[in-house]
Amino acid sequence: MAARYPDSRGHRSHEYQTITQVLGGGAFAFVAVVAYWILALTLANHMKSDLVPQDKAAATKSAM
């Protein structure tokens, strides 16, 4: 637990800064992935309305 407190010069230890940076990077990555999935699912939901209905799609199929 000594890594949590500043050293005699008032600076935090390098080990504490590294752990903080790793945890901060992981939290940022997690939030970025969640935001991406929310955006992707929202766009996918909006794109469904642009698809051709089944009855019109069946009329355009060839006889082969």
Backbone as a printed PyTorch tensor [residue, N CA C, xyz], in Angstrom:
tensor([[[  0.8040,  -1.1960,   0.0000],
         [  0.0000,   0.0000,   0.0000],
         [  0.8470,   1.2590,   0.0000]],

        [[  2.1430,   1.1240,   0.1290],
         [  2.9960,   2.3030,   0.1720],
         [  2.9930,   3.0610,  -1.1500]],

        [[  2.6090,   2.3920,  -2.2250],
         [  2.6240,   3.0380,  -3.5340],
         [  1.5330,   4.0940,  -3.6750]],

        [[  0.5530,   4.0730,  -2.7810],
         [ -0.5450,   5.0310,  -2.8900],
         [ -0.1530,   6.4180,  -2.4080]],

        [[  0.8490,   6.5060,  -1.5740],
         [  1.2030,   7.7840,  -0.9600],
         [  2.4020,   8.4070,  -1.6600]],

        [[  2.4770,   9.7280,  -1.6970],
         [  3.6260,  10.3890,  -2.3170],
         [  4.9270,  10.0460,  -1.5930]],

        [[  6.0330,  10.0810,  -2.3230],
         [  7.3220,   9.8310,  -1.6930],
         [  7.7860,  11.0840,  -0.9550]],

        [[  9.0130,  11.0780,  -0.4850],
         [  9.5020,  12.1800,   0.3400],
         [  9.5520,  13.4970,  -0.4230]],

        [[  9.6130,  13.4570,  -1.7470],
         [  9.6510,  14.6830,  -2.5490],
         [  8.2520,  15.1420,  -2.9550]],

        [[  7.2110,  14.4310,  -2.5370],
         [  5.8540,  14.8180,  -2.8660],
         [  5.3640,  14.2650,  -4.1900]],

        [[  6.1060,  13.3260,  -4.7700],
         [  5.7170,  12.7400,  -6.0490],
         [  5.1400,  11.3530,  -5.8120]],

        [[  4.2150,  10.9680,  -6.6210],
         [  3.6950,   9.6050,  -6.5240],
         [  4.6840,   8.6510,  -7.1710]],

        [[  4.6860,   7.4300,  -6.7070],
         [  5.6350,   6.4590,  -7.2500],
         [  5.2700,   6.1020,  -8.6870]],

        [[  6.2450,   5.6250,  -9.4320],
         [  6.0440,   5.2420, -10.8360],
         [  5.0760,   4.0740, -10.9360]],

        [[  5.1390,   3.1530,  -9.9790],
         [  4.2660,   1.9820, -10.0070],
         [  2.7970,   2.4010,  -9.8970]],

        [[  2.5060,   3.3470,  -9.0310],
         [  1.1250,   3.8090,  -8.8680],
         [  0.6390,   4.4950, -10.1400]],

        [[  1.4780,   5.2670, -10.7780],
         [  1.0800,   5.9410, -12.0100],
         [  0.8200,   4.9270, -13.1240]],

        [[  1.6160,   3.8980, -13.2050],
         [  1.4420,   2.8850, -14.2410],
         [  0.1180,   2.1390, -14.0540]],

        [[ -0.1830,   1.7570, -12.8250],
         [ -1.4400,   1.0560, -12.5530],
         [ -2.6170,   1.9600, -12.8820]],

        [[ -2.5170,   3.2190, -12.5220],
         [ -3.5840,   4.1730, -12.8010],
         [ -3.7780,   4.3390, -14.3040]],

        [[ -2.6920,   4.3950, -15.0370],
         [ -2.7930,   4.5530, -16.4870],
         [ -3.4110,   3.3160, -17.1320]],

        [[ -3.0680,   2.1410, -16.6590],
         [ -3.6310,   0.9040, -17.2090],
         [ -5.1230,   0.8320, -16.9090]],

        [[ -5.5050,   1.1440, -15.6810],
         [ -6.9210,   1.1120, -15.3280],
         [ -7.7020,   2.1820, -16.1020]],

        [[ -7.1080,   3.3470, -16.2560],
         [ -7.7550,   4.4080, -17.0210],
         [ -7.9090,   4.0240, -18.4870]],

        [[ -6.8900,   3.4090, -19.0550],
         [ -6.9610,   2.9570, -20.4370],
         [ -8.0060,   1.8720, -20.6290]],

        [[ -8.0860,   0.9580, -19.6860],
         [ -9.0970,  -0.0930, -19.7560],
         [-10.5090,   0.4620, -19.6510]],

        [[-10.6940,   1.4210, -18.7550],
         [-12.0140,   2.0480, -18.6160],
         [-12.3870,   2.8060, -19.8820]],

        [[-11.4340,   3.5130, -20.4670],
         [-11.6980,   4.2350, -21.7120],
         [-12.0700,   3.2640, -22.8280]],

        [[-11.3360,   2.1610, -22.9380],
         [-11.6180,   1.1750, -23.9830],
         [-13.0100,   0.5660, -23.7950]],

        [[-13.3730,   0.2690, -22.5610],
         [-14.6880,  -0.2950, -22.2820],
         [-15.7960,   0.6700, -22.6850]],

        [[-15.6520,   1.9280, -22.3060],
         [-16.6600,   2.9410, -22.6640],
         [-16.7210,   3.1180, -24.1760]],

        [[-15.5690,   3.0840, -24.8530],
         [-15.5470,   3.2330, -26.3090],
         [-16.2640,   2.0700, -26.9880]],

        [[-16.0710,   0.8560, -26.5130],
         [-16.7290,  -0.3120, -27.1020],
         [-18.2380,  -0.2520, -26.8800]],

        [[-18.6500,   0.1270, -25.6790],
         [-20.0880,   0.2350, -25.3970],
         [-20.7180,   1.3210, -26.2730]],

        [[-20.0520,   2.4520, -26.4070],
         [-20.5740,   3.5370, -27.2530],
         [-20.6530,   3.0880, -28.7120]],

        [[-19.6600,   2.3470, -29.1750],
         [-19.6740,   1.8390, -30.5540],
         [-20.8700,   0.9130, -30.7820]],

        [[-21.1060,  -0.0130, -29.8480],
         [-22.2110,  -0.9490, -30.0100],
         [-23.5520,  -0.2310, -29.9700]],

        [[-23.6890,   0.7620, -29.1090],
         [-24.9400,   1.5300, -29.0760],
         [-25.1510,   2.2210, -30.4120]],

        [[-24.1070,   2.8370, -30.9440],
         [-24.2040,   3.5050, -32.2410],
         [-24.5180,   2.5050, -33.3480]],

        [[-23.8350,   1.3680, -33.3630],
         [-24.0440,   0.3690, -34.4120],
         [-25.4590,  -0.1970, -34.3670]],

        [[-25.9630,  -0.4870, -33.1760],
         [-27.3170,  -1.0250, -33.0720],
         [-28.3680,   0.0150, -33.4370]],

        [[-28.1120,   1.2670, -33.0820],
         [-29.0430,   2.3320, -33.4430],
         [-29.0910,   2.5120, -34.9530]],

        [[-27.9330,   2.5260, -35.5980],
         [-27.9050,   2.6680, -37.0550],
         [-28.5400,   1.4640, -37.7380]],

        [[-28.2980,   0.2750, -37.2260],
         [-28.8790,  -0.9250, -37.8220],
         [-30.4030,  -0.8780, -37.7130]],

        [[-30.9010,  -0.3740, -36.6090],
         [-32.3440,  -0.2780, -36.4270],
         [-32.9480,   0.7330, -37.4020]],

        [[-32.2680,   1.8210, -37.6440],
         [-32.7590,   2.8280, -38.5790],
         [-32.6430,   2.3590, -40.0310]],

        [[-31.6680,   1.5220, -40.3370],
         [-31.4740,   1.0490, -41.7020],
         [-32.5390,   0.0280, -42.0990]],

        [[-33.1490,  -0.6500, -41.1400],
         [-34.1690,  -1.6520, -41.4600],
         [-35.3360,  -1.0380, -42.2170]],

        [[-35.6490,   0.2000, -41.9320],
         [-36.7760,   0.8370, -42.6100],
         [-36.4730,   1.1180, -44.0800]],

        [[-35.1920,   1.0850, -44.4540],
         [-34.8220,   1.3310, -45.8450],
         [-34.8700,   0.0770, -46.7150]],

        [[-35.0700,  -1.0810, -46.1310],
         [-35.0930,  -2.3300, -46.8900],
         [-36.3690,  -2.4350, -47.7150]],

        [[-36.2910,  -3.1900, -48.8010],
         [-37.4490,  -3.3930, -49.6810],
         [-38.3940,  -4.3920, -49.0130]],

        [[-39.6960,  -4.1200, -48.9920],
         [-40.6520,  -5.0780, -48.4040],
         [-40.6310,  -6.4100, -49.1670]],

        [[-41.0230,  -7.4890, -48.4890],
         [-40.9710,  -8.8260, -49.0830],
         [-41.8710,  -8.9520, -50.3160]],

        [[-43.0560,  -8.3330, -50.3220],
         [-43.9440,  -8.4890, -51.4740],
         [-43.3700,  -7.8160, -52.7210]],

        [[-42.6790,  -6.7000, -52.5690],
         [-42.0660,  -6.0590, -53.7160],
         [-40.7970,  -6.7770, -54.1630]],

        [[-40.0800,  -7.3380, -53.2170],
         [-38.8690,  -8.0840, -53.5530],
         [-39.2030,  -9.3470, -54.3390]],

        [[-40.3130, -10.0160, -54.0040],
         [-40.7130, -11.2350, -54.6910],
         [-41.1220, -10.9380, -56.1410]],

        [[-41.6750,  -9.7780, -56.4060],
         [-42.1200,  -9.4250, -57.7540],
         [-40.9480,  -9.1590, -58.6920]],

        [[-39.8100,  -8.8140, -58.1510],
         [-38.6550,  -8.4840, -58.9920],
         [-37.7400,  -9.6750, -59.2580]],

        [[-37.9910, -10.8380, -58.6280],
         [-37.1550, -12.0040, -58.8480],
         [-37.4030, -12.5760, -60.2320]],

        [[-36.3440, -13.1030, -60.8350],
         [-36.4860, -13.6920, -62.1680],
         [-37.0980, -15.0910, -62.0810]],

        [[-37.5670, -15.6010, -63.1750],
         [-38.2060, -16.9240, -63.2130],
         [-37.1860, -18.0520, -63.1380]],

        [[-35.9270, -17.7630, -63.3060],
         [-34.9040, -18.8220, -63.2650],
         [-34.6830, -19.1710, -61.8680]]])
